[in-house]
Amino acid sequence: MNRNRLKDRRISEGLTITELSRFSNVSTKVISQTERFLKNPTEVTKRKILKGLNAAKKSGGKPYDFEYIFPL
């Protein structure tokens, strides 16, 4: 299973799993399982999470790209 930077970036943005869930319209369970590498969601779900992370981004700067958060 591929590793990802989701948890690190979520925490650095000061977001809880619940907040990210609201922004991305993905369940807290799926986000939690993705962060703990228990589940590798579909690309559609990953893109929803990424969109939510970028929408909630507080640090300014350019948005995160897919390959950075979910490397191959």
N, C-alpha and C positions, 0 to 999 in steps of 0.2 A: 504494500500500500504506500502511496506517495505521501510524503510529509507536506505540511503546509504551514504558512505563517499566520494563519487566521487568529489564533489566540494571542500571539504576540502583538499583532497590529490592533486587535480589538482593545486589549488592555492599554496599549500606548495611546489610543484615542479616548480613553476614559469611558468606554462603553461596557455595560453589563451584557450578558447574553440575552436578557429580556429586551433591552433596548435595541440590540442588533436584530433580534427576532421581529420586532415591530417595524423597523426600517426595511427589512428585507422580505417580510411576509413568508418567513420560513420558521418552522417550529423551534422552540428552544431545545427540544430533544435532539433534533437533527444537527443544530449548531454545536451543541455540547459533544455529540458523538463525533462530529467532524474534527473538532479541536483536539479530542483525545485519540484520534486516529482509529476509532472503532468502526467508523462507517465512511465509505468513500461515495459521497452523493453524486448524482448525475451532473453532467455539465450544466444543464439548465438550472439546477438548484445552486450549484456553485456560483453561477452568474447572478442569481438573485441575491445571494449572500454578498457578493462583491458590490453589487449595485447599492445594497443597503449600507454596507460599510462606507462606501464613498459618499452616500447621501448624508450620513451621520458624521462624516469627517470633521473634526474640530481643529486640526493642526494646520489647516491651510495647505498651500502647495498643490502640486499636481495630484490627480486621483491615482489610486493604486491600480495597477493593471493585473489582468488575470494571471499571467505567468509569474508575477512576483508573489502573489498570495497563494496560488496553487501551482507550484512548479511541476513540470513533467517528471 
